[in-house]
Amino acid sequence: MKQCTMNKMTKRVQFEEGDVKVSGAIERVLLDEEAIAARVGELAAQISADYADAEDLVLVGVLKGAFIFLADLARHLTVPHHVDFIALSSYNRGAVSTGAVRLIMDTRASVTGRHVLIVEDIVDTGYTLDYLLRNFRARKPASLRACVLLSKPECRQIEVPIDYLGFEIPDVWVVGYGLDYADRFRTLPYIGALKREVYEE
Ligand code: PRP
């Protein structure tokens, strides 16, 4: 199986304060604040148009990675909507995702009969989104779509439909704007590529 630079922790890393200086850990800025904001605005406009007649739209953010994307996207929507969240845990074997996903926190409210838009930060192998779509389809929503900020097509192990996509990116470990490495760098305002030495140490 092809190995990929998945945005997942495959080993435990202990960070001491100042262990990795943010500026020194970033190889390059992939998407700056302006590029992200412009694309999020476009996605929100498209979603607002598509759901103009939807009675009950619920955005389901996938924690933790999607929290910033969802917050920005939701505030640009011009249609009424609700916000809910789920949290998942995925299992990895060595450096390779097994594809097994476990739901560790469910939505607060039922989604049956509602228009569900899953909001994800990134699709790598596709296992997580595939699990989510199967899981939510079983709940009998009025409709089910996915809005994803980043996609790494080179990493795909299973094909998944993405209805709204921000950017396709190369196979690099990205952090910032919600995305992490060892739960760090999530609140960087831009999306940066992590230096290989940081995650291959
Ligand atoms: C990341 C990301 C997606 C998933 C995509 O979550 O937020 O949910 O991996 O990977 P896949 O397409 O290979 O399944 P992660 O497990 O890193 O958790 P986090 O969002 O809490 O950082």
Boltz pocket constraint, residues with backbone or C-beta under 6 A from the ligand:
constraints:
  - pocket:
      binder: B
      contacts: [[A, 6], [A, 7], [A, 8], [A, 9], [A, 62], [A, 63], [A, 64], [A, 65], [A, 66], [A, 88], [A, 89], [A, 90], [A, 97], [A, 120], [A, 121], [A, 122], [A, 123], [A, 124], [A, 125], [A, 126], [A, 127], [A, 128], [A, 129], [A, 178], [A, 179], [A, 180]]
      max_distance: 6.0
